[in-house]
Amino acid sequence: MNVKQLIEKLQGYDPELMVIVSGYEGGVNEAEHAGQVKIKLNTFTEWYYGKHDVAYSHTDPFDCEAIYIH
């Protein structure tokens, strides 16, 4: 999903609704931050990791940029 697709999906909802993200081992948390990050695509194959990883250092190689909501 890209930003345009996310905006289109969100336009039909009450703008005062809370945005949530999955908790570490269960439950949910309110999203507190959103910002642009550089990511490395298809980094992990283990089921318990997300597929991609954030390039945390400005010198780390990366494949693209994304909006990270957390």
C-alpha positions, 0 to 999 in steps of 0.5 A: 500500500502506498500513501495515496491508497492509504489516504483513499481508504481513510477518507471514508472514516471519522477523522477523530478515530484512534489509529492502532497498531498490533502489540508485541505479543497481543493486544493493540496500542495507539499509534504514536508516531508516523514518519518517513524511513529508509527500508531494506526490502525482503530482509527476513523470511522467518514467520515471526518477523516482518518481511522488511527492515528499517535502515537505522543508520544513515550509512546503511544500504536501503531499497526504498523509503516508506512511511512508518506508523508506530 
